[in-house]
Amino acid sequence: MSFRILLVSLLVVTATALVSPADAMPSWYGVSGLYRVLDARSPSQGSYSTYLSTSYEFTRVWDTFRFTPPEYPDVDTTITVRDTEHYADATFMIGYAIRDNIEAALTICYRLNAYQYQQLSPRSDFVGYFDAAWGLGDFRTSVKYSYQLKDWLYIGGAGWFSLPLSKTWADSAADYDGFWYRDDVRIQVRRPFLSTGKPAFGVLALCTAEYPPIVGHVNAGFSYYTQEYADCTMGTVSQTDAVIDMGIGVEAPTSLGVPFMEFTARYLVSRSGSEGYGMPARLCGGFRITEDTGNYFDLIGIVGLTKHDRDIANPYITGELPVPEGIPGSWGIMIAMGFDSELVGGESGSGTIGGTILDVNTGEPVQATITFVDTDFPPISSDPSTGIFNVRIPAGLYVARIEAEGYTPGSVTISVEGGRASPVDVLLSPAGGTLTGFVRDRETGAPLQAIVSAEGTDAAVSANPSGDFSLDLPAGTWTVTAQLDGYMTASQTVAITTGSPAAADFTMTQALVSGQVLTFANIYFDSGSATIKSSSYGVLDDIFSLLQQNPDVHVEIVGHTDSDGSESSNQRLSEQRSQSVANYLTQKGLPASRLSTSGRGESSPVASNSTSEGKAQNRRIEFHVM
């Protein structure tokens, strides 16, 4: 069983590389759907479709029995054979959309049931190669109603009624024991009858959910069949069956194609306690190829999931007739070709628009209202939790306006082609304003052509040669930075309000580089002491900020004195003063690992010590960038 499922799944996946997008195909009921699972959506009013399909199913039958044909007493042996049941249908359908939400269809089928005998001696001397019966099956009419509950959710209902075009007639043939008996009929196989034999009807509840790129379908319903059969062995047998029908399917429309898979099952309520009858169930997978001329081609693989034991389910033993519509074969395939007016030129019929609406900055979903300009179509909304929207509208060219609270409105032009999906993803920018300002060098005041940007957004602009900039930002509070090679990054926190102007000016300081020496003669100490005067705290705070803005820089703090006093005392004093500066900076929060200290006393004057002005220049603190 698992191998069959794997094979059909592989067929569907492979098909996606071969096909083009298409609308929902006519189903087994004639109205739109997958194969036996119906779509709760309907094509646009006035569209029509026709198709001709052929399906084939088969199953192998292994049997071991004693072969003793009457009137041949010399033939008495036990043999094991592998026979094959074959079932083929040819179906013609025509469908029409009476309104945008009402669809009707007519179908008629022709059926072939055949039993193939393995030619194994001595049975081959008495039994032919094939027994078969063929003829018209049922005429079916179906109606479907659709209702769009939400942008992405559709519900509906369908009903069908069928009339038999042939009698409930089984093939008169040799029994599976290999010998022909008078009036012996082969009704033990999976599908012995060509039609239901009596009128039948059914109803289905439908649900379709769109979650691009996936579309899911769920069906549940009830059908009712009456059968009557007579032969000389069983007499006349009448039987009614109440059936619960169920199905689930999924399709994935893409730019390459529309593969699908479905599971269907039928629970016969009246036979729930009967031995030998399994619940008919199928797993199907398929795909469709289309042309803009309206023509299409379908290929579907079928796996039967129901076991059938002919000995246990033998009507001559159970007294019950075979399951109406039969039990699926082990394997099968369906090929169909047809015409769908919604596919013609991609310009008629209706198509689907679907996608997501997201915040351009965060990628989060946005609940927005989509309005189609200059149309009477009602507005639709995107899902607040996913941002997904989906709508089916007639083919044409549309301008959609997208609006959401707190966002700048957007618009997009969409070309909708009949029978096709048009993906549309929209990114909305939060409503905001324009930030203006200039960038200057802190020391010289010269204009700088820095890059100004806002963290957390894609907004960025380069200042012009005059240092001026203008930056469009969404509403909110942003950290705006100015960056330029050779300068330390400057930043400010700016609040942007829709409809209100905002301004921010930046002054940038050149970045520290290795080998650079910063000299400060305005860091003052008490005379003959390493105690820093309070008047110097502002200078040291500026130095702290400078070092904070250069986080990767390591500096050596070097102290210098004038020549007053002994050389040894000046050396000691210079070392103490450099350490006092280091202590001040570390107490402010600068890591001690970024600082080292030394003193050079009176050994490195920059001016003459013979004047008071020269001595003041020599009493200094230097920062050597390592």
Secondary structure, 3 states (H helix, E strand, C coil): CHHHHHHHHHHHHHHCCCCCCCCCEECCCCCEECCCCECCCCCCCCCEEEEEEEEEEEEEEEEEEEECCCCCCCCCEEEEEEEEEEEEEEEEEEEEEEECCEEEEEEEEEEEEEEECCCCCCHHHCCCCEEEEEEEEEEEEEEEEEEECCCCEEEEEEEEEEEECCCCCCCECCCCCCCCCCCCECCCCCCCCCCCCCCEEEEEEEEEEEECCEEEEEEEEEEEEEEEEEECCCEEEEEEEEEEEEEEEEECCCCCCCCEEEEEEEEEHHHCCCCCCCCCEEEEEEEEEECCCCEEEEEEEEEECCCCCCCCCCHHHHCCCCCCCCCCCCEEEEEEEEEEHHHHHHCCCEEEEEEEEEECCCCCECCCEEEECCCCCCCEECCCCCCEEEEEEECEEEEEEEECCCECCEEEEEEECCCCEEECCEEECECEEEEEEEEEECCCCCECCCEEEECCCCCEEECCCCCEEEEEEECEEEEEEEECCCECCEEEEEEECCCCCEECCEEECECCCCCCEEEECCCCECCCCCCECHHHHHHHHHHHHHHHCCCCCCEEEEEECCCCCCHHHHHHHHHHHHHHHHHHHHHHCCCHHHEEEEECCCCCCCCCCCCHHHHHHHCEEEEEEC
